[in-house]
């Protein structure tokens, strides 16, 4: 099964070419394709998408994700936001959680609340 990892890159356009080659080279798994937009406004493409967040169980992440969820739905017309919490920051997300997010989301963001 091939997967596409698309990085939404907030980097200024003049820096994007260097970062694109860096990220593409770092992704050596043949089942993954990394693409970095070079200067395109990716935020405008969020309208209608389902965005998932993996809460890493650090103390402040819930505050951050609540604010981001509100902004994404109100200002960028994201259709839905799904939030799932790991048991602990030091543990990987369970396979079932990852499969659920993969099946239901267009974009998943792993978070940190430090």
Backbone as JSON, one array per atom type, in Angstrom:
{
  "sequence": "XXXXXXXXXXXXXXXXXXXXXXXXXXXXXXXXXXXXXXXXXXXXXXXXXXXXXXXXXXXXXXXXXXXXXXXXXXXXXXXXXXXXXXXXXXXXXXXXXXXXXXXXXXXXXXXXXX",
  "N": [[0.85, -1.17, 0.0], [0.66, 2.16, -0.9], [1.38, 5.35, 0.46], [0.69, 8.8, 0.9], [2.46, 11.42, 2.11], [1.85, 14.57, 2.89], [3.26, 17.6, 3.37], [2.29, 20.47, 4.95], [3.51, 23.46, 4.44], [4.64, 26.2, 6.13], [6.72, 27.8, 5.46], [8.49, 30.6, 4.09], [8.31, 31.35, 0.57], [10.84, 31.71, -0.67], [12.5, 30.07, 0.77], [11.52, 27.52, 0.44], [12.37, 25.74, -1.78], [14.87, 24.64, -0.93], [14.13, 23.32, 1.41], [12.27, 21.49, 0.4], [13.82, 19.65, -1.09], [15.37, 18.67, 0.99], [13.47, 17.41, 2.71], [12.34, 15.51, 1.0], [14.54, 13.89, 0.42], [14.98, 12.86, 2.96], [12.98, 11.07, 3.3], [13.07, 7.94, 2.79], [11.64, 5.6, 2.54], [10.11, 3.41, 0.38], [7.37, 3.21, 0.18], [6.35, 5.61, 0.79], [5.66, 8.95, -0.12], [6.91, 12.07, -0.14], [5.86, 15.36, -0.25], [6.39, 18.77, -0.69], [4.9, 21.82, -0.71], [5.74, 24.54, -2.76], [5.57, 27.6, -2.04], [2.8, 27.84, -2.47], [-0.38, 28.73, -1.13], [-1.29, 26.8, 1.28], [-3.12, 26.69, 3.37], [-5.58, 27.6, 2.47], [-6.58, 25.39, 1.23], [-7.74, 23.79, 3.12], [-10.48, 23.89, 3.49], [-13.46, 22.14, 3.96], [-12.17, 19.8, 4.65], [-11.41, 17.02, 6.86], [-9.83, 17.19, 9.86], [-7.46, 15.68, 11.92], [-6.21, 15.32, 15.23], [-3.54, 14.13, 17.17], [-3.35, 13.88, 20.42], [-0.76, 14.17, 22.58], [-0.8, 13.77, 25.28], [0.49, 15.57, 26.91], [0.54, 18.26, 29.29], [-0.38, 20.86, 28.3], [-1.37, 20.56, 25.74], [-4.1, 20.17, 25.21], [-5.26, 22.69, 25.53], [-4.11, 24.07, 23.4], [-5.02, 22.55, 21.15], [-7.78, 22.87, 21.35], [-8.06, 25.61, 20.81], [-6.92, 25.7, 18.22], [-8.71, 24.04, 16.85], [-11.08, 25.55, 16.94], [-10.29, 27.8, 15.44], [-9.65, 26.6, 12.97], [-12.17, 25.58, 12.14], [-13.83, 27.86, 12.19], [-12.52, 29.9, 10.7], [-11.2, 28.73, 8.53], [-12.88, 26.93, 7.42], [-12.86, 24.15, 7.95], [-14.28, 20.95, 7.89], [-14.67, 19.01, 9.96], [-13.2, 18.21, 13.15], [-11.2, 15.81, 14.59], [-10.17, 14.51, 17.64], [-7.83, 12.6, 19.29], [-6.46, 10.98, 22.1], [-3.29, 9.94, 23.21], [-2.1, 7.45, 25.56], [0.14, 8.19, 27.03], [2.85, 10.54, 26.79], [5.26, 9.33, 26.22], [4.66, 6.99, 24.95], [3.9, 5.24, 21.93], [1.31, 6.03, 19.56], [-1.54, 3.95, 19.6], [-2.05, 1.29, 17.22], [-4.72, 0.91, 16.41], [-5.83, 3.44, 16.86], [-4.36, 5.0, 15.06], [-5.15, 3.81, 12.63], [-7.89, 4.4, 12.65], [-7.82, 7.23, 12.49], [-6.49, 7.51, 10.06], [-8.4, 6.44, 8.34], [-10.53, 8.22, 8.64], [-9.75, 10.88, 8.41], [-8.48, 13.71, 6.55], [-6.16, 14.98, 7.04], [-3.7, 14.68, 9.52], [-2.46, 15.75, 12.59], [0.19, 15.49, 14.77], [0.64, 16.29, 18.11], [2.24, 18.53, 20.45], [2.49, 19.71, 23.72], [4.19, 21.28, 25.2]],
  "CA": [[0.0, 0.0, 0.0], [1.45, 3.38, -0.88], [0.77, 6.44, 1.21], [1.2, 10.12, 0.56], [2.64, 12.34, 3.22], [1.92, 15.92, 2.35], [3.65, 18.54, 4.41], [1.81, 21.82, 4.77], [4.74, 24.17, 4.75], [4.47, 27.64, 6.33], [7.99, 28.46, 5.15], [8.44, 31.56, 2.97], [8.58, 30.76, -0.74], [12.25, 31.73, -1.04], [13.19, 28.99, 1.47], [10.87, 26.25, 0.15], [13.11, 24.77, -2.6], [15.88, 23.93, -0.14], [13.43, 22.42, 2.32], [11.63, 20.43, -0.37], [14.79, 18.61, -1.39], [15.79, 18.09, 2.26], [12.43, 16.5, 3.21], [12.18, 14.41, 0.06], [15.66, 12.99, 0.61], [14.88, 12.22, 4.27], [11.91, 10.06, 3.21], [13.62, 6.92, 1.91], [10.74, 4.45, 2.48], [9.53, 3.42, -0.97], [5.91, 3.3, 0.23], [5.98, 6.97, 1.17], [6.05, 10.01, -1.04], [6.81, 13.34, 0.56], [5.81, 16.52, -1.13], [6.35, 20.05, 0.0], [4.46, 22.87, -1.63], [6.71, 25.63, -2.86], [4.99, 28.92, -2.15], [1.35, 27.84, -2.59], [-1.07, 28.92, 0.14], [-1.9, 25.53, 1.61], [-4.21, 26.86, 4.33], [-6.83, 27.75, 1.74], [-7.02, 24.06, 0.79], [-8.31, 23.06, 4.25], [-11.94, 23.96, 3.47], [-14.14, 20.88, 3.73], [-11.38, 18.66, 5.11], [-11.5, 16.52, 8.22], [-8.5, 17.29, 10.44], [-7.3, 14.91, 13.14], [-5.1, 15.66, 16.12], [-3.13, 13.14, 18.15], [-2.98, 14.54, 21.67], [0.29, 13.34, 23.14], [-1.05, 13.69, 26.72], [1.22, 16.57, 27.68], [-0.45, 19.1, 29.98], [-0.93, 22.04, 27.62], [-1.81, 20.32, 24.37], [-5.55, 20.3, 25.06], [-5.55, 24.12, 25.33], [-3.69, 24.39, 22.03], [-5.87, 21.9, 20.16], [-9.1, 23.49, 21.41], [-7.97, 26.88, 20.08], [-6.71, 25.41, 16.8], [-9.96, 23.5, 16.31], [-11.99, 26.68, 16.74], [-9.78, 28.61, 14.33], [-9.77, 25.84, 11.72], [-13.56, 25.48, 11.71], [-14.44, 29.18, 11.99], [-11.84, 30.75, 9.72], [-10.7, 27.99, 7.37], [-13.99, 26.08, 6.98], [-12.62, 22.72, 8.12], [-15.57, 20.3, 8.11], [-14.69, 18.36, 11.27], [-11.93, 18.0, 13.83], [-11.2, 14.62, 15.44], [-9.07, 14.56, 18.6], [-7.62, 11.35, 20.0], [-5.36, 11.16, 23.05], [-2.44, 8.81, 23.57], [-2.08, 7.2, 27.01], [1.26, 8.92, 27.62], [3.72, 11.15, 25.78], [6.39, 8.44, 25.9], [4.17, 5.81, 24.24], [3.41, 5.44, 20.55], [-0.14, 5.94, 19.4], [-1.93, 2.58, 19.26], [-2.36, 1.04, 15.81], [-6.15, 1.12, 16.16], [-6.05, 4.89, 16.79], [-3.8, 5.47, 13.79], [-6.0, 3.33, 11.54], [-9.13, 5.18, 12.7], [-7.54, 8.57, 11.97], [-6.17, 7.35, 8.64], [-9.64, 6.19, 7.61], [-11.54, 9.27, 8.78], [-9.2, 12.24, 8.31], [-7.68, 14.11, 5.39], [-4.91, 15.52, 7.57], [-3.53, 14.38, 10.94], [-1.37, 16.49, 13.21], [0.63, 14.99, 16.06], [0.88, 17.51, 18.86], [3.07, 18.67, 21.64], [1.93, 20.78, 24.54], [5.18, 21.9, 26.09]],
  "C": [[0.9, 1.23, 0.0], [0.66, 4.47, -0.18], [1.42, 7.74, 0.76], [1.29, 10.92, 1.83], [2.79, 13.71, 2.6], [2.19, 16.88, 3.49], [3.1, 19.91, 4.07], [2.89, 22.73, 5.32], [4.51, 25.66, 4.9], [5.71, 28.45, 5.98], [7.83, 29.44, 4.01], [8.89, 30.91, 1.67], [10.06, 30.71, -1.08], [13.04, 30.64, -0.32], [12.67, 27.61, 1.06], [11.69, 25.3, -0.71], [14.16, 23.98, -1.82], [15.23, 22.93, 0.8], [12.79, 21.25, 1.58], [12.62, 19.3, -0.65], [15.26, 17.92, -0.11], [14.76, 17.06, 2.75], [12.24, 15.31, 2.28], [13.31, 13.4, 0.23], [15.56, 12.24, 1.93], [13.86, 11.09, 4.25], [12.37, 8.96, 2.26], [12.77, 5.66, 1.86], [10.01, 4.48, 1.14], [8.01, 3.51, -0.95], [5.43, 4.7, 0.58], [6.46, 7.96, 0.12], [5.86, 11.31, -0.29], [6.76, 14.45, -0.47], [5.67, 17.77, -0.3], [5.95, 21.1, -1.01], [5.48, 24.0, -1.61], [5.98, 26.94, -3.12], [3.48, 28.96, -2.27], [0.73, 28.01, -1.21], [-1.85, 27.65, 0.47], [-3.1, 25.68, 2.55], [-5.55, 26.97, 3.62], [-7.39, 26.41, 1.28], [-7.67, 23.26, 1.91], [-9.83, 23.02, 4.24], [-12.54, 22.6, 3.12], [-13.39, 19.64, 4.21], [-11.75, 18.25, 6.53], [-10.07, 16.48, 8.76], [-8.47, 16.5, 11.75], [-6.1, 15.41, 13.92], [-4.82, 14.46, 17.01], [-2.59, 13.91, 19.34], [-1.96, 13.64, 22.35], [0.25, 13.26, 24.66], [-0.15, 14.61, 27.54], [0.22, 17.61, 28.18], [-1.1, 20.21, 29.16], [-1.49, 21.78, 26.23], [-3.31, 20.54, 24.2], [-5.95, 21.77, 24.85], [-5.24, 24.52, 23.89], [-4.66, 23.81, 21.01], [-7.29, 22.47, 20.19], [-9.11, 24.81, 20.63], [-7.79, 26.64, 18.58], [-7.98, 24.88, 16.15], [-10.95, 24.62, 16.01], [-11.57, 27.53, 15.55], [-9.97, 27.89, 13.0], [-11.21, 25.77, 11.23], [-14.16, 26.85, 11.39], [-13.83, 29.95, 10.83], [-11.41, 30.03, 8.45], [-11.68, 26.93, 6.87], [-13.66, 24.58, 6.97], [-13.94, 22.07, 8.51], [-15.7, 19.71, 9.51], [-13.28, 18.3, 11.82], [-12.09, 16.78, 14.74], [-9.97, 14.69, 16.34], [-9.01, 13.23, 19.32], [-6.39, 11.52, 20.89], [-4.62, 9.85, 23.29], [-2.49, 8.62, 25.09], [-0.98, 7.99, 27.7], [2.14, 9.45, 26.5], [4.83, 10.2, 25.34], [5.96, 7.19, 25.13], [3.73, 6.17, 22.83], [1.89, 5.38, 20.55], [-0.48, 4.5, 19.02], [-2.3, 2.45, 17.79], [-3.83, 1.31, 15.5], [-6.48, 2.61, 16.05], [-5.54, 5.44, 15.46], [-4.66, 5.04, 12.61], [-7.32, 4.1, 11.48], [-8.91, 6.57, 12.09], [-7.23, 8.52, 10.48], [-7.45, 7.19, 7.81], [-10.58, 7.39, 7.62], [-11.05, 10.69, 8.54], [-8.44, 12.46, 7.01], [-6.29, 14.54, 5.81], [-4.85, 15.18, 9.05], [-2.29, 15.11, 11.44], [-1.07, 15.87, 14.56], [1.09, 16.18, 16.88], [1.82, 17.4, 20.03], [2.55, 19.85, 22.44], [2.92, 21.44, 25.47], [5.21, 23.39, 25.94]]
}
